[in-house]
Amino acid sequence: MNYFNLFSNIFITKGVGRILINDLQRNEVELFPLELNNIIEDLNKNSIEDTINLYDKESQKFVKEYIAILLDKEYGFITKDNWDKNFPSLSYQFYTPNIITNAYLEIDNISTLSKVNQSLSNLGTEYIVIHYNNVLTVSDIKFIEQIFKNSSVTSIELISQYKEFHNELFFEEIEDFCERIYSFSFYDCNKIPFKIKDKYKFTISFVKEKINKNSCGKVDLQYFNTNLPKVLEAINYNSCLYKKIAIDINGNIKNCPAMCKSYGNIKDTRLEEALQHKDFKKYWSLTKDNIEVCKDCEFRYICTDCRAFTEQSHSSNDGLDISKPLKCGYDPHTGKWQEWSTNPLKQRAIKYYGI
């Protein structure tokens, strides 16, 4: 007897209408019909020969074709007899020792970073986004690199308003001392100022739209990506708010700058103190499996979540907002994307948020 063995790095997310096969080694995903999931489940319990015989003669042709696809995509391999029992499955547990892994800092004065850099290190923060509500200069970038030089922070993304001096010479000047800054995003840019080359060790993007708190929470295929830590985190925790801390433009400490609830202000509260508030972590364990509509979606483990802007349609017994993200236009029951902002069922929430 021959047995089909799914590689342990192949993770299948079953939606209400389709499945998403996630190759966690190659960081690739592909959509397939639900019937393939049924075949894979049968193959997990039976030999290939017995699995084929479970179906009528007309369907056996398609079963064989699906098995050929699984092998061609290198999603699995064939063994003889009962050898398949010797291959352990992948653990889906997720753990990181950091108290806080990422932070979003909205500031209008670069000196604000001096108030929080030590706290970020105390919490083990590795990744930060600095949304600078001012014009980013070379001296600002030098200051950012210097202040986090001996900190736990290893990756910094910068968001700033675009000005004409943000040209090739600007980036050539800063490249030598950019060690932690890996990404620049400039908004209010009507025209891309120069052809972005691959020679820089950081990424650069220019956008026309103004980036502000209302930009938060967009759900779109272009934002989906996959890797092992991302998927494991999404299986176990909230894919946006878990171990995240934020500071809004007024210095208020929050889960996200776009959320209303504040847990103190950096003028008189340390980040470590805000973290001790009984409600700060209340959304950390809310996975997509417990959010309405998302729980039926095949994309739920490679998609981000948003609790700042939701459809405001459902609450849990614990009082958590478990509504679908407002800015998602995908319906897993039809498998179709639509423009979310024109959906008549979302208009009440859109009006509430003033978007």
Disulfide bonds with the S-S distance in Angstrom:
none
